[in-house]
Amino acid sequence: MSDGYYDKEGHEITQDDWVELSKKESKMVCYTVVGDSGVSTVWLGIDHRLGEGRPLIFETLIMGGPNANDMWRYTTSEEAEFGHLEVVKALIAGRIDMSEVPE
């Protein structure tokens, strides 16, 4: 049974290893400003899934603007980077629809 801690590559690690990685490595994956909104994508390293399935260890969050606090979570850094770009494109286009942004 996993403790729910993962490195950036998705490998299970101990809580102590996660603490050390958190001290050494930046959690930021991407950050973009679009108008009055900031779009932040970070490595959480702690599984935020509810129930069964792949661990959700990355998160994109919109800060500010009409979509403030909209959030998406991902399993891999590649998914997180792609999702970040999709959120940014949607904001630039003036549309954000939770169903249009990949999770």
N, C-alpha and C positions, 0 to 999 in steps of 0.2 A: 504494500500500500504506500502510495506516495504521500509525502508531507505537503505536496502542493507547491513546491518551489522548483523553478526551472531557470536554466541559463538562457541566453539570447538565442541559442541554437535549438532550444526545446528539450535539452537533456535534463532529466530529473537531478536535482542537487539537494543537499541538506540546507536547513535553515542557516546554519553557520556559514556555509559556502555562499548563500544568497546575500547575507549581510556583508561579507567580504567583497563580493562582486559589486554590490551597491555602492560601496565606498570607493572602489577603484574605477568603475566604468560609468560613463554618462548614461542616464536612463532615456535621454532624448533621442528619438529616431528622426523626427521631422518637426519643423515649426514654420507655419506660414501665416501671414497676416492678409486678410481679405476684407477691405473696408473697415468696419468697426468690430470685426471678429478675428480672433486668433484660433488657428487650428493646430492643436498639439497632439503629436503621436509619440507615445513613450513605451518603453519596456517596463512592465510591472514586475515580471518574474514570479508572481504569485498567481496561481490558477484562480480565475474568477468565473469559471463555468458554473452553471447551476445544473446539477445532475450529471449524467454520463456524457461522454464525448471527448473530443480533443481539448487539451488545456488552452484556455484563453489567457495569454500572458502579455499581450500588447493591447494598447488602448488609444483610440483617437477621440479627442474631446474638442468641441467648439466652445470657446470662451468669448462671451460678449455677443451683442447683436441679437436679432430675433430668434436665432437657433441656439442660443446659449444653453449649455449643458447637454446638447445632443451628443450621444456617445456610441461608439462601435468598438467591439473587441475582436481580437484575432489570435491565431495560433502561431503564425510564423512572422518573421520580420518582413519577408516578401509580401505577404498578405497585408501587413500593416502599412507598408510603404505604398502599395497599390490603393488601399482604402483611403489613405491620407490624400493622395492625388485626386481620387474620385470626389471626396468631400470638397476639396479646394475647387475643383472644376465646377461642381454643383453650386457652390457659393458664388463663384464668378459669374455663372450663368443666371444667377438670381433665383435658383430653385434648389430646394433641398427636400427630398422625399426619402424617408428612412428606407423605403423598399428599394430605392435605386442605388443605394450605397452598399457594396458587398460587405458581408460580415465574415 
